[in-house]
């Protein structure tokens, strides 16, 4: 099934609702928007958006060290109708440069949330959505709140870890603490792993789309005959059902601890005529959120897993991946200062080719958010990333690269 047919099914599900809900559907309060205008200066290698190995949204190449004048980075709408007291929906769509299909759907799902009973709550959703991995992306249209750029982990979630399926969560209050369990069944995520293997980790805020694709950097001569030079974000290839499960604990202290396991159950030998592979991708993730006082927030996540294509005995690509970050934010009056440290790595497990798919690196970020009005804020961010990746020689680059990106964001959101 293609992404276009999936989109049609999602649309039918959203419009096939009880007539009594129509008034709620057309409530103006259910319509929201986000507009983000950027200016950026960046050094280093060519960005991944221009088929390079660069890990940042803006980058070098012909304009290395140059300044990017004000440009639209995102224009999106979010529709959140309350269909009745149990049913609601979320639909995100918009324009975002950096992918071939710049106008597209980001999420579309129905949610069911009945009345809690005796401290027990149930909720479910069905459609096209992100699994509950990110602890950073809590703003409208799956945006981040205090920085411009998410971590390497949640950059990758935004690129390749979106699913189409169903999810159910059951939670219960035990005195002064809450325990929750989530189970999801999904498809349309077979290409998850392509970017991690062939490009590596990145740090940016461009999201995968229903009909969107990402360009790949130069591949080795052998891989270039087996993999198309683009990877499609949402594709059903092998007809298998993937699964993820999460447990979250919220004790009496202002802390939340979660753990998630994901397996897309990909048939690693399945490939389409246009050379899109069903990657077999599994990973585990743990996260922590803490608020020591009303003005300080600390977030930490770690993720590790493996992705592969080809027969197990003779894999075409077999990559283990790991990343972790710590983010701290402090409110200073109406302003917020944030700092984040990231580390990331991939390890090539396949029989050693002339150029390894492995890499290792780290990044550091500093950001300032200043509200200008009720629905308008200004953000300034500096991001420095250092990485070593042997396959950069395919682009006639030094395997070791250091990049710095400074950008501003004027964001309108309501």
N, C-alpha and C positions, 0 to 999 in steps of 0.2 A: 504494500500500500504506500502511495506517495504522500509527501507532506501536504500536497494540495488536497488530496482526498481526506486526509486527517483534518485539515482545516475546515472542510465542508461538514464533516461529522461534528466537530466541536461547535460550529455555528448553529447547526440544526439542534444540538442539545441545548444551547443557550436560548434559542428562540422558541423551542418547543416547551413552553411553560404554561401554567394555568392562566386563564384569562384574567383572574382576579389579581394577578401580579403585574398586569400591564401598567397600572398607575405608578407603581413603585419603579418599574423599569425606566420610565420616562421622567423620573424625578430629577431635576437639574442638580440636586445635591449629590447625585451618584456619579456625576461627571467631573473628572479631575484632569490636570495637565501638568507637564514638566517641560520647561524650556531651559537649556543649558548652553551658554555662550562661552567659548574658551579663547585664551591666548596662551601660547606656549613657546618656550625656547628649549631646545634639546641638542645634546651632543651625541657622538658615537655612531654606531652602525645603522644601516638601513632598517627601518621599522618592519615588523612582520606584516603591517598593512600594505607594504610595497614589495612583498615576496622576499623579505630579508629575514635574518635571524634575530633582528633587534627585538628586545623584550618589552619596549614601551610603545604607547599609542603614537607618540610623536618621536621622530628620530632623525638620524643623519642622512646618509646617502648623499645626493647632490646638494642637499641643504644642511649639511652637517654644521652644527653650531649656530644655525640661523634662527630667526624669530618668526613664529607663525602669527600672523595678525588675527584679529578677532574672527572666529568662525563658529558656526553652529555645530555643537557636539551632540545634541540630542533635542528632539522635539517629539513628545509622546503624549498620548492620552491614556487615562486609566478610567475604566467604567466599573463601578462597584454597586450594582443594583441590589437592594434588599428585596427579594422576591416575595417572601412572607416571613413569619417569625422564626422559621427554621432554615430556609433556603436563601442563599445569596450567591453572587457570582463576582469574578474578577476577570477583566479583559484588559490587557496592555498591548498597545500597538503604537508605532511611530516611525520616525525617521532618525537614522543613526549612521553617519558616514563611517566607513571602515570595513563594510561588507559589500559584496556584489549587489545584493538585494537590499537597498538602503531603507525602503519602507516595507514594514512587515509586522507580523504578530509576534509578541514576546511571551505572553501567557494568555490562557483562556481556560477557566475552569469553574465548575459549580461546587459550592460548599454546602454541607448539611451539618447543622449544629442544633440538636434538640435541647430542651430544658434539662439542666443537671438534676440528678437524683441522689440524695443522701451522700453528697460529696464526690460523686462520680460523674465525670463529663465524657461525652463522646462527640467526636467531630470527624467528618470525612470530606473528601473532595475527589472529583473526577474531571479529567481533561488534560490540558497541556500545561505543565508547571515545573518549578524547581523542587527537587527533594529538600527536606528540611536540614540542609547542611550549613549554610552560611550563618555566621553570627554577626556579620558586618552589614549585609544587605537588608536593611529594615525600613527603607524609605519607599516612596511611591515608585512604581515601575522598577522594582527590585534595585533601587539605588542605595548608595551608602549615605550615612547621615553627616559625619563630621570630617571626612576626607574627600578627595576626588577619586583616587585610585584604590580599589580593593587589593587585598593580599594576593599572592600567587595562587593560593588555594582557591579563593573565591573568584578570581579571574578565570581559572580553569572551569569551575562549576558553571560560571556564566557562559563559557564557550561550548562546553561539551557534556555537561551533566544534567541537562534538562530532559524530562521524560514525558510521555503520554501514557496515562493509566489511571489508577485509582489508589487512594491512600486512606487509611483509617487510624485514628488515634484515640486511645482510651486513657484517661487520667483519673487519679483518685487522691483526695486529701486525707492524709494520715496525721491527725492532730495539727501540728504546725509545719508540716512538710507535704510536698506533692510529688508523686511518682507518675510518670507517663510512659506509654509504650506506643510506638507507631509501626505500622506495616504497610508497605507499598508494593504493588505489582504493576509492571510497566513494559512498554516497548518503545520503538522509535529512537533508541539511543545506542544503536550498534556501532556508529562511527566514533563513539567516545573512546579516546586513546590516541587517535590519529595525530592531533596537534602535540600532545605530550611526547610522542615518540619521534616525530619528524622535525618539529620545531623546538620543543622543550617548553619549560614554564615561561610565563609572561606576566606582566603587571599592567593592566589597563581596564577600562570599564565598558568595552564593546561586548554586547550580549549576542549569543547565538539566536537565530530566528527560525521561524517555521519553514521558510523557503530559502534561508540564507546559506552562505558558504564562507569559508575562510581560505585564502590562498596559502599554499605551502611554500617554504623556502626551497632552494635547490636540493634535489635528491641525488643519491648516487646513481650511476648509469644503470645498475641492476634494478634498483627500486623504482626508477623513473619509468620502467617498462611495466611495472606491476601496480602502481598507484597513480591515479590522476593527480594533476597539480593543484586541485582544490579538494577540500573536504566539506561535506554537507552536514550541517548541524543536526538536522532531524531526518532520520532515514530508517525505515523498517526493511531489513535485508533477509533475516533468517527465520522470521515467524516465531521466534522463541519469546518466552516471558521472563523478564528480569525481576529481581526482588531486592528490596532494602528493608532494614529494620533499625529502629532507633529506640533507645531508652534515655529518659531525662529525669534527673532528680533535682528538686528545689527544696533544700532544707530551710530551717527557720532563719538562718543567716542570709544576707542579700547575695546569694551565690546560686548559680545554675550550672550543673555538670551534665554533659550528654555524651553518648557514644552511639555511632552509627556504623552499620556494615552494608555494603552495596555490591551487587553482582548482577551485571547485565545479561549473564548467561549466553554470551555471544558464541555463535558457531564460527570459530576462528578460520575455517576454511571456506566460508561463504563469501562470494564476491559478486558484484553486479557487473553488467556489461560495460558500464562507464567507470569501472575500477574503484568502486567504493567497497571497503572491506567491513565485515562484521567482526569487530575486535572483541576479544574475550577480556573483559575489564572487571577487576574486583579491587575494592579498597575498604579500609577501615578509617574512621575519623573520630577523634575525641575533641570536645570543646569545653571551655570554661568561661563563664561571665561572672564578674564580681563587681560590687559597688561598695568600696570601703566607707565612703561617705556620700552625701547627696551630690557632690560636685566632682567625684572621681569615678571613672569606669575603666575596668581592665578586662580585656578580651584576649583569649588565647585559643588557638586551634592547631591540631597536628593531623596530618593525613598521610597514609602510606598504602601502597597497593602495587598492582602489576597489570600490564596489558600486553596482548600478543595477537598476532595473526599468523596463519600458516599452520601446517601440521606440527604436532607437538615435537616429533623427532627432528624435524627440519624447519624451524620457524623462520618466516621471512622477517619478522620483527618481534622482539621479546624484551620488554622494558619494565623494570621496577622503578617506582617513583615515590618520593618522600618530600614533604614540605611542612613547615611549621612557622607560626608567627606569634608575636605578642604585641598587642595594641593597647596603649594607655591614653585616655582622654581626660582633660581637666577643664571644667567650666570656670571662666574668669568673668564674672558678671554675665553679660549676654553672650560673650565670646566663648569659643572653645579651642583649646590647643590640643593637638594630638601628635603622638610619636609612635612609630611602628618599626619593628625589626623582623625581617623575613629571612628564612634560609630554605634552600630547595636543592633537589638532586634527582637525577635519573641515572639508572645503571643498565647498561646493555648486556642482556643475558644470552643473546643469540651468538652462534659461532662468529667469531670476530671478523667483520668486514674491513675493507681498507679504511673506512671512517666510522668510528663508533657513534652510536646514538646517545651515549651517556653525556652528562653534564653535571656541574655543581656550581652553586653561586649563593649570593646573599644580597639583600637590599636594606636600605634604611630610608625612612620617610618622616617628614615633619609637615604639619598642616595647621592652618588657622582658619576658623570659620567665624564670620562676623555677620549677624543679621542686619540687613538694611531696612527692612520693612516686614510686615506680617507674613508675607509670602515670598520674600526676596532675600537671598543671602549671597555674600561674597566669600569665596574660598581661595586661599593661596596655598600652594603645595610645592615642596621640593622632594624629589625622589632620586636616589642614587642606587644603581644596581651594578654588581660585578659578577661576571660568570665566565666559565671556561667550558667550551663545547668544541670537540675536535671536528665535527662535521662542518664547521664554518669554513674550512678550507675549500669546500665545494663552491663557495661564493668568493673565493680568493681573499678571505679575511683571516686575520690572526685568531686562533681558537680562544684567546683571552680577550675579553672586551669589558670596558667600563663605560657606563652611560649615566648622564645626569639630565633630568628633565625638570624644568620649573614651569608651572602653569597656574593660571588663574581661572576661576569659574564663577560666572554670574548666573545664579540658578533661580528661576522663578518656578514655584510649585504651589499648587492649591488642591 
